[in-house]
């Protein structure tokens, strides 16, 4: 199979993997917020969220992650990337992303049992972790050199600070809003 075909498939499945990771946590947020709804709304919403979560997770996210990693390791093998420092660092971050997915799996398992252990605000912050992985991995792949890693690290710290500030501002706006549905 031509290398560019493998690369294209890898990129496609990375995109669908991230889409699944971003959306699953958004569903978790809605699921957790439904816990505060009166009956029968709570049961209706949580039943629907459980169905949506299951479909997204097992039909899109898990298959995409496996295929993205499979095509990625195929490229890794074909291109002899083993000794390049940027690739080893990228693989470390991909392992971290996979760890993020495992934590999401645990949250999903708890929701399926009716256990809501995370608040919607904690889930909002958790949702941003995938964004940080995305930025780091993409910049490593595109830049590849040591000086860019320094700029990338500074940018990552700045991005993290902006995201935390945004979450705090959102929390204040939401607390002051008279319409909790927004």
Residue pairs with C-beta under 8 A, 6 or more apart in sequence:
3 75
3 78
3 79
6 71
6 74
6 75
6 78
7 71
7 75
9 67
9 71
10 68
10 71
10 72
10 74
10 75
13 64
13 65
13 67
13 68
13 71
14 64
14 68
14 72
16 60
16 61
16 64
16 68
17 61
17 64
17 65
17 68
18 130
18 134
19 60
19 64
20 56
20 57
20 60
20 61
20 64
20 65
21 61
21 97
21 100
21 101
21 104
21 130
22 127
22 130
22 131
23 56
24 53
24 56
24 57
24 61
24 104
24 108
25 104
25 123
25 126
25 127
25 130
26 127
27 49
27 52
27 53
27 56
28 53
28 104
28 107
28 108
28 111
28 118
28 123
29 120
29 123
29 124
29 127
30 45
30 49
31 45
31 46
31 49
31 50
31 53
31 111
31 116
32 116
32 118
32 119
32 120
32 123
33 120
34 41
34 42
34 45
34 46
34 49
35 42
35 46
35 116
36 42
37 45
46 111
46 114
49 111
50 111
50 112
53 108
53 111
53 112
54 108
54 112
57 104
57 105
57 108
61 101
65 98
65 101
69 94
69 98
72 94
75 81
76 82
76 87
81 87
84 144
85 146
86 140
86 141
86 143
86 144
86 145
86 149
89 140
89 149
90 137
90 140
90 141
93 133
93 136
93 137
93 140
94 137
96 133
97 130
97 133
97 137
100 129
100 130
100 133
103 126
107 117
107 118
107 123
110 116
110 117
118 126
121 167
121 171
124 167
124 170
125 164
125 167
128 163
128 167
131 159
131 163
132 156
132 159
132 160
132 163
135 155
135 156
135 159
136 152
136 156
139 148
139 152
139 155
140 149
140 152
143 149
143 151
143 152
174 180
174 182
